[in-house]
Amino acid sequence: MPDSESSSSDLILGWREWLALPELGLPAIKAKVDTGARTSTLHAFYVDTFRRDGRLYARFGVHPLQQRADLVIHGEAPVIDRRQVSDSGGHREERYVIETRLALAGQTWPIELTLTNRETMLFRMLLGRTAINGRALVDPEKSFLTGQVQRPWESYGVTDR
């Protein structure tokens, strides 16, 4: 599917948005739009690596919804890099970087994601500035400008809260 055409004035995001990472089996995940973060980050409570056809891959587990440790999505993707990343507390760690497609507001485009455990954080994902550069503006006073997901667990085939 080709990238949807967009200019930064076409898409305005709030400080938090619902989005999808369809290639990873994540139809709904709430992300903090964080222009202070260069790279986007996805919560992965485990990350294992393996080789396939000589290429390094990451296999990982995601709890995509807060307070739902029973909901687990397992993903895998080629590793495109390993980077030293500083978190908001200034702690540095080496993280695996993958590339996947982001789906947001009827548009899709490739983004890079680092994988790290965000279990204690309020958001399972940070959408960093590199992912939205030239594609969107951010209104930090607003939330869910691209739409609200009322029952996100249903996106994963779960019928009860």
PyMOL commands that set and color helices and strands:
alter all, ss='L'
color gray80, all
select helices_A, chain A and resi 22-24+129-132+152-156
alter helices_A, ss='H'
color red, helices_A
select strands_A, chain A and resi 12-13+16-21+26-34+40-43+46-52+55-62+73-86+92-104+107-116+125-128+137-138
alter strands_A, ss='S'
color yellow, strands_A
deselect
rebuild
show_as cartoon
